[in-house]
Amino acid sequence: MTLSASEVNQLKHAPAVEGMLPVIHQRWSPRSFADREVSAADLARVFEAARWAPSSNNEQPWRYVVGVRNSGTHAKIAATLAGFNKAWAPKAPVLILGVANTRFSRNGRPNDYALYDLGAATVLITLQAVALGLTTHQMGGFDHDAIRKALEIPEDHALGSVMALGYLGEPGALADEHLIASEVTPRSRKPLSEIVFSAWGEPAQLA
């Protein structure tokens, strides 16, 4: 018997840690989205969160191309999706392409941290989405050349991810056994000892 959306949502939450922001533990990447639109006000709020991300020299190199359901932009982004992303992502009410200007606006020199900064801004979108009762899923599986051409992205702007945004849907709506199995499988993460070092390869003593 397939779990409900609310049951899966609880299953996917990371274990609570005292002092951590709840939205960090509640954020996960579903593939089933409800047939419900996202308001323009909530879209403005998630991008307002991105606007205040840190960036190298305060360049703010991130740019987002937003397609809401039934728009030409949504259709263009959906048409470039690859692999099994084609099966579920077009059903999300909002599809977003993140890009980064790879040159500093003040002098035209290369900005080697542009994609890093785009990532920082995009993380804030995912967390603000959780705070608003929304959910997100980022994808690297899309035709980069096709999406650049379809959306007329300049060559000096690096492509980040495509993000699906909306409200959580029922796992059974995916109608694919492999996708449903992924949707209802608990998440896991590497321990801090594998990712935080006091010297290379030596786990930092954090407690």
BELDABEL-V228260 format. One record per pair of residues at least 24 apart in sequence whose ideal C-beta (glycine too) atoms are under 7 Angstrom apart, sorted by the first residue. I is the first residue (numbers start at 1). J is the second residue. D is the distance in Angstrom with one decimal. If there is no record, write none. Layout:
# BELDABEL-V228260
i={I	I}
j={J	J}
d={D	D}
This chain:
# BELDABEL-V228260
i={2	2	2	3	3	4	5	5	5	5	8	8	8	9	11	11	12	14	23	23	23	24	26	27	27	27	28	29	29	29	30	30	30	30	31	31	31	31	31	32	32	32	32	32	32	32	32	33	33	33	33	33	33	33	34	34	34	34	36	36	36	37	37	38	38	38	38	38	42	42	43	45	45	46	46	46	49	49	49	50	50	50	50	53	53	53	53	54	55	56	56	56	57	59	59	59	61	61	61	61	61	61	62	62	62	62	62	63	63	63	64	64	65	65	65	66	66	67	67	68	68	69	76	76	77	77	80	80	80	80	80	81	81	82	82	82	83	84	85	85	85	87	88	88	89	89	92	92	92	93	94	94	95	95	96	96	96	97	97	97	98	98	98	98	99	99	99	99	99	100	100	100	101	101	102	102	102	103	114	115	115	118	122	129	134	134	134	135	135	135	136	136	136	137	137	138}
j={171	172	180	171	184	170	168	169	170	171	171	183	184	168	184	186	187	187	127	130	131	127	130	126	127	130	187	136	137	138	135	137	168	183	88	137	174	179	183	88	168	169	170	171	173	174	183	91	92	93	164	166	167	169	166	167	168	169	93	166	167	69	93	93	94	134	165	166	132	134	94	128	132	125	128	129	124	125	128	121	122	124	125	117	120	121	124	120	117	111	113	117	104	104	105	111	100	101	111	114	117	118	98	100	117	118	121	99	101	157	96	98	96	97	151	94	96	94	95	93	94	93	150	151	147	162	142	143	146	147	150	141	142	141	142	143	141	179	139	141	142	176	174	179	139	164	164	165	166	166	165	166	162	164	162	163	165	147	151	162	122	160	161	163	153	157	158	159	160	157	158	160	156	157	156	157	158	156	158	158	160	160	160	165	165	166	167	166	167	168	163	164	165	163	164	163}
d={5.3	4.5	6.3	6.2	5.2	6.5	5.0	6.2	4.9	6.8	5.6	6.1	5.6	6.0	6.9	5.8	5.7	6.7	4.8	4.2	5.3	6.8	5.1	5.6	6.3	4.9	6.2	6.9	4.2	6.8	5.5	6.1	5.6	6.3	4.4	6.1	6.2	5.7	6.1	6.9	7.0	3.7	6.1	5.5	5.2	5.2	6.1	5.6	4.4	6.7	6.6	4.1	6.6	4.7	6.6	4.2	6.3	4.2	6.8	6.9	4.7	6.8	5.2	5.4	5.3	6.5	6.4	5.9	5.2	6.7	6.9	6.2	6.3	4.8	4.7	5.4	4.3	6.0	3.7	4.0	6.8	5.2	5.0	6.9	4.6	3.8	5.2	6.0	4.0	6.4	4.1	6.1	6.8	5.8	6.7	6.1	4.7	4.3	5.9	4.3	5.5	6.6	6.4	5.9	6.4	4.5	4.4	4.9	6.7	6.6	5.4	5.5	7.0	4.5	5.3	6.7	5.3	7.0	4.7	6.5	5.5	4.6	4.2	6.1	6.6	6.1	4.8	4.6	4.4	4.1	6.3	6.7	5.1	4.5	5.5	5.9	4.9	6.8	5.3	4.6	6.9	6.3	6.0	6.3	6.5	4.9	3.6	6.4	4.8	4.4	4.2	5.9	6.3	5.9	6.9	4.4	6.3	6.3	6.4	5.4	5.4	3.7	5.8	6.7	5.7	4.5	6.5	5.7	6.1	6.4	4.9	6.3	6.7	5.5	5.5	6.6	5.2	5.6	6.2	5.5	6.5	4.8	6.7	6.2	6.1	6.6	6.3	6.8	6.9	5.0	5.5	6.7	5.1	7.0	4.7	4.9}
